Amino acid sequence: MGRVSVRTVPDQAVARHGWVQALGAVLAGLAAMVLVAALGLWAAGAADLPDGAFPRVVVATVVTAVGGSIEMTGNAGGLADTEADLTVLPLSVTLTGALVIARGFLRPLRHRAVAGGTELAGWAGRVAVVWLLALLGLALAARQTFTISLGEGTLGDIGDLFGIEPEVGFATDVPITLLFGLLWLAGVLTLAVVVARGAPLSGRLLRFQTSVRPATYAMVVLLLAYVAVGIVVALVVAATRGHAAETFAVILLGLPNLVWLALTIGLGATWDGRVEGPFGLPMPHVLDEVLRGQDVAALNLSSLAEQDGRVWWLVVVDAVLLLAAAFLMAVRSPARMRAWQHAVHLAVALALTVLMICLVARISAHYGLSVLGIGDLGGDLAGELFLRPRVWTAVGLALLWGLVAGFLGGLLARQVHGGAGRRCG
């Protein structure tokens, strides 16, 4: 009988995950992101942008969703000055792309318990190459210039007199976009392998799956649960209060920005912010009321409760969903783990999750125009919006919540493990 060499198996496995599969995974993810971004921008009224700019704005939205850098540009000639900047991640688009690409990446690896490190690296490398080429094309296409109307009044008269037509536009910082886009993809693929129970791990990483995989999975489920709750609330608001187009724009562009912000606020975190001029937070209106009219306003449970006492329900929602996540983590962990171990695992996972939210949910936007010193980059033709967290306070509170919820979840799961053990016995 001839001998069969097991060394050929990894090579054959790598060959199965080729360039066609990588191309399919990347194109499916980008197609989903473009569709969500286009529908969201259309609902927001961006289809009416001049000069056929809508497709380029859609592309720019996709670029920013994966961590790309869009630079705002302004030009108003020697008699005027413009200033603009924008930093925001449309997390609905981000989440859609992450889920689709992760599914496409994991699909060829399903039904296997162990995969060699070379195989995983080769498969991820193919996806990364296709991703970088696609992202380069998007980055080069994401550029546009708009002419700004000075309106009526003094500024308009001066503009007509001197022939001033202020312009503002955007263009992609290509190297930064490729760097952060690659880091985003690496994070998505790593999380996909860590979270999915059916995803194979290399032999060296198997010992970490009992502690890392259940906690990571629980945090992903927690974040998706908040998005699901947010969709239900948004649809109810759209059905009962109108403004359906604006509501769908929020759902398709920035719902995770709002619901994950609510998650941190329910834990007791504070965000500092300001809203001035035409900018605003679309939903809910209570955020705009707290942040508008102050140099720097503190956005937390206390300040929100002054506008609407129902905000205290955020604490209840956090407690219920965190306990459910802790229970889910514990039942997916080995029965031998003790409650304090579950507490530590959930505390670390929740702290890292809140840190991620603090990094990706911050917002900064500013625009100003001055003509012959009139306007001084302020007034009616200017606006500012920023929202940034008090990071380490939020992370510390997440650690405390995680310890308590993890311990309670471990105690609850002990009943499930104990009952299973009795049935098996």
C-alpha positions in Angstrom: 0.0 0.0 0.0 1.4 3.4 -0.9 2.0 6.1 1.6 0.0 9.3 1.7 1.9 12.4 2.7 -0.1 14.7 5.0 2.2 17.6 4.0 0.2 18.1 0.8 -3.0 18.8 2.6 -2.2 22.4 3.7 -1.0 23.3 0.2 -4.2 21.9 -1.4 -6.3 23.8 1.2 -4.4 27.0 0.3 -5.0 26.4 -3.4 -8.8 26.2 -2.8 -8.8 29.7 -1.4 -7.6 31.5 -4.5 -7.9 34.9 -6.1 -11.4 34.3 -7.5 -12.7 33.8 -3.9 -10.8 36.8 -2.7 -12.1 38.9 -5.4 -15.7 37.8 -4.7 -15.3 38.5 -0.9 -14.0 42.0 -1.5 -16.4 42.9 -4.3 -19.4 41.7 -2.3 -18.3 43.8 0.7 -17.8 46.9 -1.4 -21.1 46.4 -3.2 -23.0 46.2 0.0 -21.2 49.3 1.4 -21.9 51.3 -1.8 -25.6 50.3 -1.8 -26.1 51.2 1.9 -24.2 54.5 1.5 -26.1 55.4 -1.7 -29.5 54.7 -0.2 -28.6 56.6 3.0 -27.3 59.7 1.1 -30.3 59.6 -1.2 -32.6 59.6 1.8 -30.6 62.5 3.1 -31.2 64.5 -0.1 -27.7 64.2 -1.5 -29.0 63.1 -4.9 -29.7 66.7 -5.6 -26.0 67.8 -5.3 -24.8 69.8 -8.3 -22.4 68.8 -11.1 -23.3 65.1 -10.8 -21.4 64.9 -7.5 -23.6 62.2 -6.0 -21.6 59.1 -7.1 -18.3 60.7 -5.9 -19.9 61.5 -2.5 -21.0 57.9 -2.2 -17.5 56.7 -2.9 -16.1 59.2 -0.4 -18.6 57.9 2.2 -17.3 54.3 1.6 -13.7 55.5 1.9 -14.3 57.2 5.2 -16.3 54.1 6.5 -13.1 52.0 6.4 -10.9 54.6 8.1 -9.9 56.6 5.0 -8.9 60.2 5.2 -10.9 62.8 3.3 -9.4 66.3 3.2 -11.7 69.3 2.8 -10.4 72.0 0.4 -11.5 75.6 -0.1 -10.8 78.3 -2.6 -12.3 81.7 -2.8 -9.6 83.7 -4.5 -7.5 86.5 -3.0 -10.4 88.4 -1.5 -11.9 85.7 0.5 -11.0 82.8 2.7 -12.6 79.4 3.4 -12.0 76.8 6.0 -13.4 73.3 6.4 -12.8 70.0 8.0 -14.8 66.9 8.6 -14.0 63.8 10.6 -16.7 61.2 11.0 -17.2 57.5 10.3 -20.5 56.4 8.9 -20.7 53.3 11.0 -23.7 51.8 9.4 -21.7 51.5 6.2 -18.7 50.3 8.2 -20.7 47.6 9.9 -22.3 46.4 6.7 -18.9 46.0 5.0 -17.4 44.3 8.0 -20.1 41.7 8.2 -20.2 40.9 4.4 -16.4 40.7 4.0 -16.0 38.6 7.2 -18.6 36.2 5.9 -16.8 36.0 2.5 -13.5 35.4 4.2 -14.8 32.6 6.5 -16.8 30.8 3.9 -14.0 28.8 2.4 -12.7 27.9 5.9 -16.0 26.5 7.2 -16.4 22.9 8.5 -12.7 22.7 9.6 -11.4 22.7 13.2 -7.7 23.6 12.5 -5.9 25.5 9.8 -2.2 26.0 9.4 -0.8 29.5 9.9 0.6 29.5 6.4 -2.9 28.8 5.0 -4.6 31.5 7.0 -1.9 34.0 6.1 -2.0 33.1 2.4 -5.8 33.4 2.3 -5.8 36.7 4.2 -3.0 38.0 2.0 -5.0 37.4 -1.2 -8.0 39.2 0.3 -5.7 42.1 1.3 -4.1 42.5 -2.1 -7.5 42.7 -3.8 -8.8 45.0 -1.1 -5.9 47.4 -1.5 -6.3 47.6 -5.3 -10.1 48.2 -4.9 -9.5 50.8 -2.2 -6.9 52.6 -4.4 -9.5 53.0 -7.1 -12.1 54.3 -4.7 -9.6 56.7 -3.2 -8.7 58.2 -6.6 -12.3 58.6 -7.5 -13.4 60.3 -4.2 -12.8 63.9 -5.1 -15.2 66.8 -5.9 -15.5 70.6 -5.8 -18.7 72.6 -5.1 -19.5 76.2 -5.6 -20.9 77.9 -2.5 -23.7 80.5 -2.8 -23.1 83.7 -0.8 -26.8 84.3 -0.6 -28.4 87.7 -0.4 -27.2 90.7 1.6 -23.8 92.3 2.0 -21.8 89.1 1.3 -23.8 88.4 -1.8 -23.4 92.0 -3.1 -19.6 91.9 -2.5 -19.4 88.6 -4.3 -21.3 89.9 -7.3 -19.1 93.0 -7.4 -15.8 91.2 -7.3 -16.9 88.1 -9.1 -16.1 85.9 -6.1 -17.4 82.3 -6.2 -16.2 80.4 -3.1 -15.6 76.8 -3.6 -15.3 73.9 -1.2 -14.5 70.4 -2.0 -12.9 67.2 -0.8 -10.2 64.8 -1.9 -8.7 61.6 -0.5 -5.3 61.4 1.2 -4.4 58.2 -0.7 -1.4 56.9 1.4 -3.2 57.4 4.7 -6.4 55.9 3.3 -4.5 52.8 2.1 -2.8 52.4 5.5 -5.9 52.7 7.6 -8.0 50.8 5.1 -5.5 47.9 5.4 -5.6 48.1 9.2 -9.4 48.1 9.1 -9.4 45.0 7.0 -6.9 43.3 9.3 -9.1 44.0 12.3 -12.2 42.7 10.5 -10.5 39.4 9.4 -9.0 38.9 12.9 -12.3 39.4 14.6 -14.0 37.1 12.1 -11.6 34.3 13.0 -11.8 35.0 16.7 -15.5 35.3 16.9 -16.9 32.6 14.7 -17.1 29.3 16.5 -16.8 27.4 13.2 -13.7 29.3 12.1 -10.5 27.2 12.2 -7.5 28.3 14.3 -3.8 27.4 14.0 -2.6 24.9 16.5 -0.6 27.6 18.4 -3.8 29.6 19.0 -6.1 26.8 20.1 -5.3 27.3 23.8 -6.7 30.8 23.7 -10.1 30.0 22.2 -11.7 29.1 25.5 -11.0 32.5 27.1 -10.9 34.9 24.1 -13.5 33.6 21.7 -16.6 33.5 24.1 -15.9 37.0 25.4 -15.3 38.5 21.9 -18.4 36.8 20.6 -20.5 38.2 23.4 -19.3 41.7 22.7 -20.1 41.4 19.0 -23.6 40.2 19.9 -24.0 43.1 22.3 -23.1 45.7 19.7 -25.4 44.1 17.1 -28.2 43.9 19.7 -27.9 47.6 20.2 -28.1 48.2 16.5 -31.2 46.0 16.3 -32.9 47.8 19.2 -32.0 51.1 17.5 -33.6 50.0 14.2 -36.8 49.1 16.0 -36.9 52.5 17.8 -36.1 54.4 14.7 -38.8 52.7 12.7 -41.4 53.4 15.5 -40.3 57.0 15.5 -40.6 57.2 11.7 -44.1 55.6 11.8 -45.5 57.8 14.6 -43.7 61.2 14.2 -43.0 61.4 10.5 -39.7 62.5 8.9 -39.3 59.0 7.4 -36.6 60.1 4.9 -34.4 61.6 7.6 -34.9 58.5 9.9 -33.9 56.1 7.1 -30.9 58.3 6.4 -29.8 57.9 10.0 -30.4 54.2 9.9 -28.4 53.7 6.7 -25.5 56.0 7.6 -25.0 56.5 11.3 -27.2 54.4 13.5 -24.3 52.6 15.3 -22.8 56.1 15.9 -25.9 56.9 18.0 -26.8 53.5 19.7 -23.2 52.8 20.7 -22.9 56.3 22.0 -26.0 55.5 24.1 -24.4 52.3 25.3 -21.5 54.3 26.8 -23.7 57.0 28.2 -25.8 54.3 29.9 -22.7 53.0 31.6 -22.1 56.5 33.0 -19.6 57.9 30.5 -19.4 61.6 29.6 -18.8 63.0 26.1 -17.9 66.6 25.6 -19.4 68.4 22.6 -20.7 71.5 20.8 -23.2 72.2 18.1 -23.1 75.6 16.4 -24.5 76.9 13.1 -26.3 74.8 10.5 -24.8 71.5 11.8 -26.8 69.3 14.0 -27.4 65.8 15.3 -30.3 64.4 13.4 -31.7 62.0 15.9 -32.7 62.2 18.7 -33.2 65.9 19.0 -32.4 65.9 22.7 -28.7 65.6 21.9 -28.8 68.7 19.8 -30.6 70.6 22.7 -27.9 69.7 25.2 -24.9 70.5 22.9 -26.1 73.7 21.2 -25.4 77.1 22.6 -22.4 76.3 24.9 -18.7 76.4 24.3 -18.3 72.9 25.6 -21.2 70.9 26.9 -21.1 67.7 28.9 -23.2 65.0 27.4 -24.1 62.4 30.0 -27.0 60.9 31.9 -27.5 63.9 34.1 -27.5 66.6 31.3 -29.7 64.4 29.1 -32.2 63.8 31.9 -32.7 67.5 32.3 -34.2 67.5 28.8 -35.9 64.1 28.9 -36.2 61.9 32.0 -36.7 58.8 29.9 -32.9 58.8 29.3 -32.6 56.8 32.6 -33.9 53.8 30.7 -30.5 53.6 29.1 -29.2 52.3 32.4 -31.8 49.6 32.5 -31.2 48.6 28.8 -27.4 48.4 29.5 -27.9 46.3 32.6 -30.3 43.8 30.8 -28.2 43.5 27.6 -24.9 43.2 29.5 -26.2 40.5 31.7 -27.5 38.6 28.7 -24.1 39.0 27.0 -22.4 37.8 30.2 -24.6 34.7 30.3 -24.0 34.0 26.6 -20.3 34.3 27.2 -20.4 32.0 30.2 -22.5 29.2 28.6 -20.1 29.2 25.6 -17.1 28.8 28.0 -15.9 25.6 29.6 -17.9 24.5 32.6 -14.8 24.4 34.7 -14.5 28.2 34.7 -15.4 30.0 37.9 -17.5 33.1 38.2 -14.6 35.4 39.0 -12.9 34.3 35.8 -16.0 35.1 33.8 -16.0 38.5 35.5 -12.4 39.2 34.5 -13.0 38.1 30.9 -16.1 40.2 30.4 -14.5 43.3 32.1 -11.5 43.2 29.8 -13.7 42.6 26.7 -16.2 45.4 27.6 -13.4 47.8 28.4 -11.8 47.2 25.0 -15.2 47.5 23.3 -15.9 50.8 24.9 -12.4 52.0 24.0 -13.2 51.1 20.4 -16.5 53.0 20.5 -14.6 56.0 21.9 -12.2 55.9 19.0 -14.7 55.4 16.1 -17.8 57.4 17.3 -16.2 60.8 17.8 -17.2 63.5 15.4 -15.6 66.7 14.3 -16.9 69.1 11.6 -16.3 72.8 10.9 -16.9 75.2 8.0 -16.3 78.9 7.8 -16.2 81.6 5.1 -14.9 85.2 5.2 -15.1 87.8 2.4 -13.0 90.9 2.8 -13.0 90.2 6.5 -16.8 90.0 6.7 -17.9 86.8 8.3 -14.6 86.2 9.9 -15.0 82.5 9.3 -18.1 82.6 11.4 -21.7 83.9 11.3 -24.5 82.5 9.1 -22.1 80.8 6.7 -20.1 78.9 9.4 -20.8 76.0 11.7 -19.1 73.7 14.1 -19.9 70.3 15.5 -17.7 68.1 17.7 -18.3 65.2 20.0 -15.4 63.5 21.9 -15.4 61.2 24.9 -13.7 61.3 28.2 -12.0 58.0 27.3 -10.4 56.7 30.5 -13.4 57.5 32.6 -15.6 55.5 30.1 -13.1 52.6 30.1 -12.9 52.5 33.9 -16.7 52.4 34.1 -16.8 49.6 31.6 -14.4 47.6 33.7 -16.6 47.9 36.7 -19.8 47.0 34.8 -18.0 44.1 33.2 -16.8 42.7 36.5 -20.3 42.8 38.0 -22.2 41.5 34.9 -19.6 38.8 34.2 -19.8 37.5 37.8 -23.6 37.4 37.7 -23.5 35.8 34.2 -21.1 33.1 35.5 -23.5 32.3 38.4 -26.4 32.0 36.1 -24.5 29.8 33.6 -23.5 27.5 36.5 -27.1 26.4 36.7 -27.1 25.6 33.0 -23.8 23.7 33.2 -24.9 21.9 36.3 -28.2 20.9 34.8 -26.4 19.6 31.7 -24.0 17.6 33.8 -26.9 16.0 35.8 -28.7 15.1 32.6 -25.5 13.5 31.2 -24.9 11.7 34.4 
